[in-house]
Amino acid sequence: MSTTPTMAQPTMKSATPGAQTPGSLNSDLLRDFQSDFDSKQSYKLAQNAVTQTTVDDIALNRTVVTSIDHTFSHLLDDWEVTNQKKSGRCWMFAGLNLLRVGAMKKMNLKSFEFSQNHTMFWDKLERANFFLEAIIETAEKPIDDRTVAFLLDRPVDDGGQWNMFVNIINKHGLVPQAVMPETESSSSTAKMNSILLNKLREGALTLRKLRESGAPMEAARATKQEILKAIYRILCIHLGTPPSKFDWQYNDKDKKFLRDGEITPLEFVEKYVSLPLDEYVCLVHDPRESSPYGKTFTVKHLGNVLDGDIVKYLNVEMDVMKDAAMRTITDGEPVWFGCDVGKMMRRDKGLWDANLFEYESLYDTSLKLSKSDRLLYHQTLMTHAMLFTGVDVVDNNPRRWRVENSWGEDNGKKGFFVMNDSWFGEYMFEVAVQKSYLPTELQDAIAQEPIELAPWDPMGSLAR
């Protein structure tokens, strides 16, 4: 026997008869909510649809989808995409994808990848040292201090920033992927990271106790070295041992055989990286009132190589960022960038547009926050790094952008995506370009002493 359910009427009980807690959801208010929902047939239709299929299929703006194609006035890529798999190494993949363009040209290769495992090994080790130094530095603070709590929360995440990428290359060099290939742990980092976290937190406890007991800095650093020796061992077990030198030879796409012989990772960079990395600057678009344009910024405790460059941003207006990225691409060079990848994205179609989903119409409510307010109210931050490999320019203005992602060929159009310019303005945060693409006054501004943001500021989120 089947029955048709009737809408249950809410009943509310109060701790004291007749009393009502201010701000609580009372029976009259809940009846009003239900009455409002029942008042429009469109709400019921939306319920019928969304309870049967994903909301993004219902809210997808068909006009936007049908107005897009994958053609561009300036297109650079003729290679296959890479795949970071179950790891957060997007910033490394995007950076190495940028550098492999010049390497393929120099070696006359149709396809080539630098070892992403190699750069991750050294980033993890350097970041462990960076973290333990910060623990020593803050040892006098209580354990529940906000900065100490932040440091202990996520010290060895996979994410990172452009300056951190350059630091690893400048200190540890690069190797071909064949020399240090992917392992199970480099492609799926969760278990390895949990072990590293355990060891680093144990190390943090040891170092804090040492400093609290009055031990000199020399003793703390000696203990830190023993902790790092264990971290190195763990990384070798999971990722393999990074080579100090290796033999390199190859057949180019014309089947010509070439041999370098024995070469070090730093020598490999000198020979095959064509871009002047020291000439690059990170531009960000941060519209918050507390972050004036034309000023440089850094984030406290954000970094990896202790003796490397700090993470440094130059905050610019959106038209400056777009112009620098567009001119870099039209001059023949891809552009590394960071964005809030999940907003207004259709993964299967490989598409971003600021109006891709009509959520407001579906839910009959406003979902409007400015970019500045989204940053302030935790609704947006940098979550992913990728590479621009094309741009469609109309009347000297960008209309849409070609994106090389690192999620493999099963997403978008064989791994490549289209970003409409409307999305760029709303959800793009950072590009790395050569400073020569900036106006003279902004080139001069790069030399400023940076304003230091709090460790938890959203401008540091890509490293987390």
Stockholm file with secondary structure:
# STOCKHOLM 1.0

chainA/1-464         MSTTPTMAQPTMKSATPGAQTPGSLNSDLLRDFQSDFDSKQSYKLAQNAVTQTTVDDIALNRTVVTSIDHTFSHLLDDWEVTNQKKSGRCWMFAGLNLLRVGAMKKMNLKSFEFSQNHTMFWDKLERANFFLEAIIETAEKPIDDRTVAFLLDRPVDDGGQWNMFVNIINKHGLVPQAVMPETESSSSTAKMNSILLNKLREGALTLRKLRESGAPMEAARATKQEILKAIYRILCIHLGTPPSKFDWQYNDKDKKFLRDGEITPLEFVEKYVSLPLDEYVCLVHDPRESSPYGKTFTVKHLGNVLDGDIVKYLNVEMDVMKDAAMRTITDGEPVWFGCDVGKMMRRDKGLWDANLFEYESLYDTSLKLSKSDRLLYHQTLMTHAMLFTGVDVVDNNPRRWRVENSWGEDNGKKGFFVMNDSWFGEYMFEVAVQKSYLPTELQDAIAQEPIELAPWDPMGSLAR
#=GR chainA/1-464 SS CCCCCCCCCCCCCCSSTTCCCTTCCCHHHHHHHHHHHHTCHHHHHHHHHHTTSCHHHHHBCHHHHHTCCSCCSEECCCSCCCBCCBSCCHHHHHHHHHHHHHHHHHHTCSCCCBCHHHHHHHHHHHHHHHHHHHHHHTTTSCTTSHHHHHHHHCTTCSCCCHHHHHHHHHHHCCCBTTTSCCCHHHHBCHHHHHHHHHHHHHHHHHHHHHHHTTCCHHHHHHHHHHHHHHHHHHHHHHHCCCCSCEEEEEECTTCCEEEEEEECHHHHHHHHCCSCGGGEEEEECCCCTTSCTTCEEEETTCCSCTTSCCCCEEECCHHHHHHHHHHHHHTTCCEEEEECTTTTEETTTTEECTTSBCHHHHHTSCCCCCHHHHHHTTSCCCCEEEEEEEEEEETTEEEEEEEECSBCTTSTBTTEEEEEHHHHHHHEEEEEEEGGGSCHHHHHHTTSCCEEECTTCGGGGGGC
#=GC SS_cons         CCCCCCCCCCCCCCSSTTCCCTTCCCHHHHHHHHHHHHTCHHHHHHHHHHTTSCHHHHHBCHHHHHTCCSCCSEECCCSCCCBCCBSCCHHHHHHHHHHHHHHHHHHTCSCCCBCHHHHHHHHHHHHHHHHHHHHHHTTTSCTTSHHHHHHHHCTTCSCCCHHHHHHHHHHHCCCBTTTSCCCHHHHBCHHHHHHHHHHHHHHHHHHHHHHHTTCCHHHHHHHHHHHHHHHHHHHHHHHCCCCSCEEEEEECTTCCEEEEEEECHHHHHHHHCCSCGGGEEEEECCCCTTSCTTCEEEETTCCSCTTSCCCCEEECCHHHHHHHHHHHHHTTCCEEEEECTTTTEETTTTEECTTSBCHHHHHTSCCCCCHHHHHHTTSCCCCEEEEEEEEEEETTEEEEEEEECSBCTTSTBTTEEEEEHHHHHHHEEEEEEEGGGSCHHHHHHTTSCCEEECTTCGGGGGGC
//
